[in-house]
Amino acid sequence: MEALARTEVRTRVPLLDLRREYYACRDELLAAFERVLGRMQLIGGEEVRAFEAEMAAYLGVRHVRGVASGTDALWLAVAAAGIGPGDEVLIQANAFVAAVEALQRVGARPVPVDIRLDDLGPDPEDVAARRSPRTRGLLVVHLYGLPVDLRPLLAFAREHRLAVIEDCSHAHGATLDGRRVGSFGAAGAFSLGVVKNLAAYGDAGLVATDDGELAERVRLLGTHGQAKKNEHEFFGTNSRLDELQAAMLRVKLRVLDARNRRRAEIATYYTERLRELVVTPPEDPSRSAVHHQYVIRTPQRDILRPYLAERDIETGIHYPVPIHRQPAWRRTFGDGLVLPRAEQAAREILSLPVHAELTDEEVERVADGVRSFFRR
Protein backbone atom coordinates (compact mmCIF):
# COMPACT_ATOMS: atom_id res chain seq x y z
CA MET A 1 0.00 0.00 0.00
CA GLU A 2 2.83 2.39 0.82
CA ALA A 3 4.43 1.66 -2.55
CA LEU A 4 1.16 2.39 -4.31
CA ALA A 5 0.75 5.63 -2.40
CA ARG A 6 4.16 6.81 -3.57
CA THR A 7 3.46 5.99 -7.23
CA GLU A 8 3.19 9.16 -9.29
CA VAL A 9 -0.03 9.55 -11.25
CA ARG A 10 1.02 10.95 -14.60
CA THR A 11 -1.48 12.01 -17.24
CA ARG A 12 -0.78 11.92 -20.95
CA VAL A 13 0.35 15.11 -22.69
CA PRO A 14 -1.82 15.07 -25.82
CA LEU A 15 -0.66 16.16 -29.26
CA LEU A 16 -4.11 17.77 -29.58
CA ASP A 17 -7.12 18.03 -27.27
CA LEU A 18 -10.28 19.24 -28.98
CA ARG A 19 -12.33 18.95 -25.78
CA ARG A 20 -10.28 21.63 -24.06
CA GLU A 21 -10.74 23.98 -26.99
CA TYR A 22 -14.49 23.36 -27.04
CA TYR A 23 -14.99 24.07 -23.36
CA ALA A 24 -12.93 27.27 -23.61
CA CYS A 25 -15.64 28.82 -25.83
CA ARG A 26 -18.57 26.46 -25.26
CA ASP A 27 -21.19 29.12 -24.45
CA GLU A 28 -20.48 31.15 -27.58
CA LEU A 29 -20.49 28.04 -29.76
CA LEU A 30 -23.80 26.79 -28.40
CA ALA A 31 -25.35 30.24 -28.83
CA ALA A 32 -24.25 30.25 -32.48
CA PHE A 33 -25.69 26.75 -32.93
CA GLU A 34 -29.04 27.85 -31.49
CA ARG A 35 -29.02 30.99 -33.67
CA VAL A 36 -28.66 28.99 -36.87
CA LEU A 37 -31.20 26.31 -35.95
CA GLY A 38 -33.64 29.00 -34.86
CA ARG A 39 -33.57 30.45 -38.36
CA MET A 40 -33.41 27.07 -40.14
CA GLN A 41 -31.61 28.56 -43.11
CA LEU A 42 -28.91 25.92 -43.27
CA ILE A 43 -27.30 26.51 -46.66
CA GLY A 44 -26.12 29.75 -48.27
CA GLY A 45 -27.37 32.11 -45.57
CA GLU A 46 -26.12 35.08 -43.60
CA GLU A 47 -23.64 33.11 -41.46
CA VAL A 48 -21.69 32.03 -44.54
CA ARG A 49 -21.78 35.52 -46.02
CA ALA A 50 -20.65 37.06 -42.73
CA PHE A 51 -17.84 34.54 -42.27
CA GLU A 52 -16.61 35.09 -45.82
CA ALA A 53 -16.55 38.86 -45.27
CA GLU A 54 -14.85 38.59 -41.86
CA MET A 55 -12.26 36.14 -43.16
CA ALA A 56 -11.52 38.30 -46.19
CA ALA A 57 -10.91 41.27 -43.89
CA TYR A 58 -8.71 39.14 -41.64
CA LEU A 59 -6.58 37.86 -44.52
CA GLY A 60 -6.45 41.19 -46.30
CA VAL A 61 -8.01 39.93 -49.55
CA ARG A 62 -11.01 41.09 -51.53
CA HIS A 63 -12.82 37.76 -51.75
CA VAL A 64 -13.28 34.58 -49.72
CA ARG A 65 -15.46 31.68 -50.81
CA GLY A 66 -16.40 29.00 -48.31
CA VAL A 67 -16.29 25.42 -49.62
CA ALA A 68 -16.85 21.93 -48.26
CA SER A 69 -13.27 20.92 -47.43
CA GLY A 70 -9.62 21.82 -47.75
CA THR A 71 -9.23 19.26 -50.54
CA ASP A 72 -12.05 20.95 -52.45
CA ALA A 73 -10.43 24.33 -51.78
CA LEU A 74 -7.25 23.17 -53.50
CA TRP A 75 -9.10 21.65 -56.43
CA LEU A 76 -11.40 24.65 -56.93
CA ALA A 77 -8.52 27.11 -56.65
CA VAL A 78 -6.49 25.19 -59.25
CA ALA A 79 -9.46 24.83 -61.60
CA ALA A 80 -10.54 28.46 -61.23
CA ALA A 81 -6.97 29.59 -61.96
CA GLY A 82 -7.33 28.04 -65.41
CA ILE A 83 -5.06 25.03 -64.93
CA GLY A 84 -6.27 22.00 -66.85
CA PRO A 85 -5.48 18.94 -68.97
CA GLY A 86 -1.91 18.76 -70.21
CA ASP A 87 -0.61 21.43 -67.85
CA GLU A 88 2.18 20.76 -65.38
CA VAL A 89 2.23 22.15 -61.85
CA LEU A 90 5.31 22.15 -59.62
CA ILE A 91 4.66 20.99 -56.04
CA GLN A 92 6.98 20.40 -53.12
CA ALA A 93 7.56 16.73 -52.44
CA ASN A 94 6.63 16.93 -48.74
CA ALA A 95 3.10 18.18 -49.47
CA PHE A 96 0.02 16.28 -48.35
CA VAL A 97 -1.47 13.96 -50.96
CA ALA A 98 -4.47 16.32 -51.44
CA ALA A 99 -2.23 18.53 -53.58
CA VAL A 100 -1.75 15.67 -56.04
CA GLU A 101 -5.47 14.85 -55.97
CA ALA A 102 -6.41 18.44 -56.83
CA LEU A 103 -4.15 18.40 -59.87
CA GLN A 104 -5.27 14.93 -60.97
CA ARG A 105 -8.87 16.10 -60.80
CA VAL A 106 -8.33 18.88 -63.36
CA GLY A 107 -6.19 16.66 -65.58
CA ALA A 108 -2.90 18.41 -64.79
CA ARG A 109 0.35 16.62 -64.10
CA PRO A 110 2.04 17.17 -60.71
CA VAL A 111 5.81 17.63 -60.85
CA PRO A 112 7.42 17.18 -57.40
CA VAL A 113 10.38 19.39 -56.53
CA ASP A 114 12.87 19.11 -53.70
CA ILE A 115 12.74 21.35 -50.65
CA ARG A 116 14.89 23.64 -48.57
CA LEU A 117 15.68 22.17 -45.21
CA ASP A 118 15.18 25.45 -43.34
CA ASP A 119 11.48 26.20 -43.92
CA LEU A 120 10.70 22.93 -45.79
CA GLY A 121 9.31 24.90 -48.73
CA PRO A 122 10.10 24.41 -52.43
CA ASP A 123 13.75 24.92 -53.33
CA PRO A 124 13.85 27.77 -55.91
CA GLU A 125 16.76 26.18 -57.75
CA ASP A 126 14.95 22.88 -58.13
CA VAL A 127 11.79 24.73 -59.16
CA ALA A 128 13.77 26.37 -61.98
CA ALA A 129 15.41 23.09 -62.98
CA ARG A 130 12.10 21.19 -63.25
CA ARG A 131 10.11 23.84 -65.13
CA SER A 132 9.18 22.81 -68.67
CA PRO A 133 7.33 24.48 -71.55
CA ARG A 134 4.16 22.81 -70.17
CA THR A 135 4.51 24.26 -66.65
CA ARG A 136 1.55 26.48 -65.81
CA GLY A 137 1.53 26.64 -62.03
CA LEU A 138 3.36 26.37 -58.72
CA LEU A 139 1.58 24.99 -55.65
CA VAL A 140 3.29 26.05 -52.41
CA VAL A 141 2.44 24.58 -49.00
CA HIS A 142 3.08 26.69 -45.89
CA LEU A 143 3.89 23.57 -43.92
CA TYR A 144 3.36 23.36 -40.13
CA GLY A 145 2.32 27.02 -39.92
CA LEU A 146 5.66 28.53 -40.99
CA PRO A 147 5.34 30.77 -44.05
CA VAL A 148 7.49 29.68 -46.96
CA ASP A 149 9.82 32.43 -48.19
CA LEU A 150 7.72 33.24 -51.24
CA ARG A 151 9.83 36.13 -52.50
CA PRO A 152 12.10 34.19 -54.92
CA LEU A 153 9.23 31.90 -55.92
CA LEU A 154 6.89 34.79 -56.75
CA ALA A 155 9.61 36.48 -58.79
CA PHE A 156 10.17 33.25 -60.74
CA ALA A 157 6.43 32.81 -61.26
CA ARG A 158 6.05 36.35 -62.60
CA GLU A 159 8.95 35.85 -64.99
CA HIS A 160 7.47 32.64 -66.40
CA ARG A 161 3.77 33.53 -66.06
CA LEU A 162 2.95 30.76 -63.62
CA ALA A 163 -0.14 30.74 -61.41
CA VAL A 164 0.87 30.46 -57.74
CA ILE A 165 -1.58 28.60 -55.51
CA GLU A 166 -0.86 28.77 -51.77
CA ASP A 167 -1.92 25.86 -49.59
CA CYS A 168 -2.44 27.60 -46.25
CA SER A 169 -4.14 24.74 -44.43
CA HIS A 170 -1.51 24.82 -41.65
CA ALA A 171 -1.04 28.58 -41.63
CA HIS A 172 -4.19 30.48 -40.62
CA GLY A 173 -2.91 33.93 -39.65
CA ALA A 174 0.77 33.44 -40.49
CA THR A 175 2.52 36.42 -42.10
CA LEU A 176 5.40 37.19 -44.45
CA ASP A 177 6.62 40.81 -44.41
CA GLY A 178 3.54 41.72 -42.37
CA ARG A 179 1.09 40.28 -44.91
CA ARG A 180 -1.00 37.19 -44.23
CA VAL A 181 -0.35 34.09 -46.29
CA GLY A 182 -3.10 33.26 -48.74
CA SER A 183 -2.95 36.78 -50.15
CA PHE A 184 0.20 36.47 -52.29
CA GLY A 185 -0.67 34.11 -55.14
CA ALA A 186 -3.55 33.82 -57.56
CA ALA A 187 -5.44 32.09 -54.74
CA GLY A 188 -4.97 30.72 -51.24
CA ALA A 189 -6.59 27.41 -50.29
CA PHE A 190 -7.36 26.72 -46.63
CA SER A 191 -8.55 23.60 -44.88
CA LEU A 192 -10.77 24.34 -41.89
CA GLY A 193 -10.89 20.71 -40.80
CA VAL A 194 -11.21 19.66 -37.20
CA VAL A 195 -7.50 19.70 -36.28
CA LYS A 196 -6.57 23.04 -37.83
CA ASN A 197 -5.77 26.27 -35.96
CA LEU A 198 -9.10 27.62 -37.22
CA ALA A 199 -11.23 24.50 -37.19
CA ALA A 200 -14.82 23.58 -37.95
CA TYR A 201 -16.61 20.62 -36.37
CA GLY A 202 -16.32 18.56 -39.53
CA ASP A 203 -14.92 19.20 -42.99
CA ALA A 204 -14.79 22.78 -44.29
CA GLY A 205 -12.51 24.96 -46.36
CA LEU A 206 -12.17 28.27 -48.15
CA VAL A 207 -10.53 29.90 -51.13
CA ALA A 208 -9.09 33.41 -50.74
CA THR A 209 -8.22 35.70 -53.66
CA ASP A 210 -8.03 39.29 -54.86
CA ASP A 211 -9.29 38.22 -58.29
CA GLY A 212 -13.03 38.75 -58.58
CA GLU A 213 -13.37 36.56 -61.67
CA LEU A 214 -11.49 33.70 -60.01
CA ALA A 215 -13.70 34.01 -56.91
CA GLU A 216 -16.82 33.84 -59.07
CA ARG A 217 -15.52 30.74 -60.86
CA VAL A 218 -14.95 29.09 -57.47
CA ARG A 219 -18.51 29.93 -56.47
CA LEU A 220 -19.97 28.57 -59.71
CA LEU A 221 -17.84 25.43 -59.68
CA GLY A 222 -19.00 24.72 -56.13
CA THR A 223 -22.68 25.10 -56.99
CA HIS A 224 -22.93 22.86 -60.06
CA GLY A 225 -22.09 25.76 -62.40
CA GLN A 226 -25.45 27.33 -61.59
CA ALA A 227 -25.42 31.04 -62.48
CA LYS A 228 -29.08 31.35 -61.51
CA LYS A 229 -31.70 28.84 -60.49
CA ASN A 230 -31.92 25.94 -62.93
CA GLU A 231 -29.45 27.54 -65.37
CA HIS A 232 -26.05 25.86 -65.37
CA GLU A 233 -23.23 27.59 -67.24
CA PHE A 234 -20.96 24.56 -66.94
CA PHE A 235 -20.60 21.34 -64.95
CA GLY A 236 -19.20 21.72 -61.46
CA THR A 237 -19.86 19.99 -58.17
CA ASN A 238 -21.53 20.46 -54.81
CA SER A 239 -19.00 22.08 -52.49
CA ARG A 240 -20.47 24.57 -50.07
CA LEU A 241 -19.70 25.71 -46.55
CA ASP A 242 -22.85 25.20 -44.49
CA GLU A 243 -24.37 27.68 -42.08
CA LEU A 244 -23.66 25.71 -38.89
CA GLN A 245 -19.97 25.41 -39.65
CA ALA A 246 -19.75 29.06 -40.68
CA ALA A 247 -21.34 30.12 -37.38
CA MET A 248 -18.87 28.02 -35.39
CA LEU A 249 -15.97 29.41 -37.41
CA ARG A 250 -17.06 33.00 -36.76
CA VAL A 251 -16.79 32.34 -33.03
CA LYS A 252 -13.36 30.77 -33.38
CA LEU A 253 -12.04 33.46 -35.71
CA ARG A 254 -12.46 36.01 -32.93
CA VAL A 255 -9.98 34.11 -30.73
CA LEU A 256 -7.65 32.83 -33.45
CA ASP A 257 -4.91 35.42 -32.92
CA ALA A 258 -4.91 34.92 -29.15
CA ARG A 259 -4.64 31.15 -29.55
CA ASN A 260 -1.88 31.55 -32.13
CA ARG A 261 0.02 33.76 -29.68
CA ARG A 262 -0.16 31.00 -27.08
CA ARG A 263 1.21 28.53 -29.63
CA ALA A 264 4.03 30.98 -30.33
CA GLU A 265 4.84 31.22 -26.61
CA ILE A 266 5.07 27.44 -26.38
CA ALA A 267 7.21 27.27 -29.52
CA THR A 268 9.60 29.90 -28.17
CA TYR A 269 10.02 27.93 -24.95
CA TYR A 270 10.73 24.71 -26.84
CA THR A 271 13.23 26.40 -29.12
CA GLU A 272 15.12 27.97 -26.24
CA ARG A 273 15.46 24.63 -24.47
CA LEU A 274 15.98 22.32 -27.46
CA ARG A 275 17.91 24.21 -30.13
CA GLU A 276 21.25 22.74 -29.05
CA LEU A 277 19.92 19.17 -29.25
CA VAL A 278 17.74 19.03 -32.36
CA VAL A 279 16.98 21.13 -35.44
CA THR A 280 14.22 23.51 -34.37
CA PRO A 281 11.96 25.61 -36.64
CA PRO A 282 13.76 28.59 -38.21
CA GLU A 283 13.44 32.03 -36.66
CA ASP A 284 13.04 34.88 -39.12
CA PRO A 285 11.87 38.40 -38.16
CA SER A 286 10.20 38.81 -41.57
CA ARG A 287 7.94 35.80 -40.95
CA SER A 288 5.48 35.05 -38.16
CA ALA A 289 4.62 31.38 -37.73
CA VAL A 290 1.38 30.09 -36.19
CA HIS A 291 2.78 26.65 -35.27
CA HIS A 292 0.03 24.34 -36.42
CA GLN A 293 2.70 21.81 -35.54
CA TYR A 294 5.98 22.36 -33.71
CA VAL A 295 8.31 20.16 -35.75
CA ILE A 296 11.84 19.26 -34.75
CA ARG A 297 14.30 17.25 -36.81
CA THR A 298 16.71 14.62 -35.57
CA PRO A 299 18.27 11.47 -37.08
CA GLN A 300 17.27 9.76 -33.83
CA ARG A 301 13.55 10.40 -34.40
CA ASP A 302 12.55 6.74 -34.39
CA ILE A 303 14.21 6.19 -31.02
CA LEU A 304 13.12 9.48 -29.47
CA ARG A 305 9.45 8.97 -30.29
CA PRO A 306 8.92 5.73 -28.30
CA TYR A 307 11.05 7.18 -25.50
CA LEU A 308 8.59 10.07 -25.19
CA ALA A 309 5.61 7.73 -25.52
CA GLU A 310 6.87 5.75 -22.52
CA ARG A 311 6.71 9.01 -20.59
CA ASP A 312 3.12 9.67 -21.74
CA ILE A 313 4.08 12.40 -24.20
CA GLU A 314 2.23 12.08 -27.48
CA THR A 315 3.97 13.02 -30.73
CA GLY A 316 3.20 12.90 -34.44
CA ILE A 317 4.89 12.67 -37.83
CA HIS A 318 3.57 15.03 -40.51
CA TYR A 319 4.26 13.48 -43.01
CA PRO A 320 6.39 10.29 -42.95
CA VAL A 321 6.29 9.52 -46.70
CA PRO A 322 6.91 12.13 -49.44
CA ILE A 323 4.35 12.21 -52.22
CA HIS A 324 6.73 10.70 -54.81
CA ARG A 325 7.27 7.67 -52.54
CA GLN A 326 3.57 6.96 -51.95
CA PRO A 327 2.13 3.71 -53.38
CA ALA A 328 -0.48 5.68 -55.33
CA TRP A 329 2.23 7.82 -56.92
CA ARG A 330 4.33 4.80 -57.87
CA ARG A 331 1.36 3.06 -59.48
CA THR A 332 0.46 6.21 -61.44
CA PHE A 333 3.82 7.77 -62.30
CA GLY A 334 6.39 5.06 -61.55
CA ASP A 335 9.59 5.03 -59.52
CA GLY A 336 12.93 6.64 -60.06
CA LEU A 337 12.46 10.19 -58.79
CA VAL A 338 15.03 11.06 -56.10
CA LEU A 339 14.55 14.18 -53.97
CA PRO A 340 17.10 13.80 -51.19
CA ARG A 341 16.21 16.72 -48.93
CA ALA A 342 12.50 15.88 -48.89
CA GLU A 343 13.39 12.28 -48.11
CA GLN A 344 15.78 13.32 -45.35
CA ALA A 345 13.16 15.53 -43.74
CA ALA A 346 10.61 12.72 -43.85
CA ARG A 347 13.03 10.50 -41.91
CA GLU A 348 13.79 13.13 -39.27
CA ILE A 349 10.66 15.19 -38.55
CA LEU A 350 8.77 14.86 -35.26
CA SER A 351 5.83 16.96 -34.11
CA LEU A 352 5.68 17.92 -30.42
CA PRO A 353 2.48 19.04 -28.64
CA VAL A 354 1.92 22.77 -29.22
CA HIS A 355 -1.84 23.35 -29.06
CA ALA A 356 -3.04 26.46 -27.25
CA GLU A 357 -4.68 24.62 -24.34
CA LEU A 358 -1.49 23.02 -23.05
CA THR A 359 -0.60 23.99 -19.50
CA ASP A 360 2.82 25.36 -18.61
CA GLU A 361 3.50 22.17 -16.68
CA GLU A 362 2.74 20.02 -19.73
CA VAL A 363 4.97 22.16 -21.95
CA GLU A 364 7.80 21.80 -19.44
CA ARG A 365 7.29 18.03 -19.35
CA VAL A 366 7.65 17.82 -23.12
CA ALA A 367 10.87 19.84 -23.17
CA ASP A 368 12.26 17.91 -20.19
CA GLY A 369 11.43 14.64 -21.94
CA VAL A 370 13.35 15.57 -25.08
CA ARG A 371 16.30 16.88 -23.07
CA SER A 372 16.46 13.78 -20.92
CA PHE A 373 16.62 11.58 -24.03
CA PHE A 374 19.70 13.34 -25.36
CA ARG A 375 21.39 13.52 -21.97
CA ARG A 376 21.02 9.88 -21.00
Helices and strands as residue ranges (DSSP letters): H 2-6, H 18-24, H 26-39, H 46-59, E 63-67, H 70-80, E 88-92, H 98-106, E 109-113, H 124-130, E 135-141, G 143-145, H 151-160, E 163-167, E 175-176, E 179-180, E 187-191, E 205-209, H 212-221, E 226-228, E 231-232, H 243-253, H 256-274, E 287-288, E 294-297, H 301-310, G 323-325, H 327-333, H 340-348, E 349-352, H 360-374
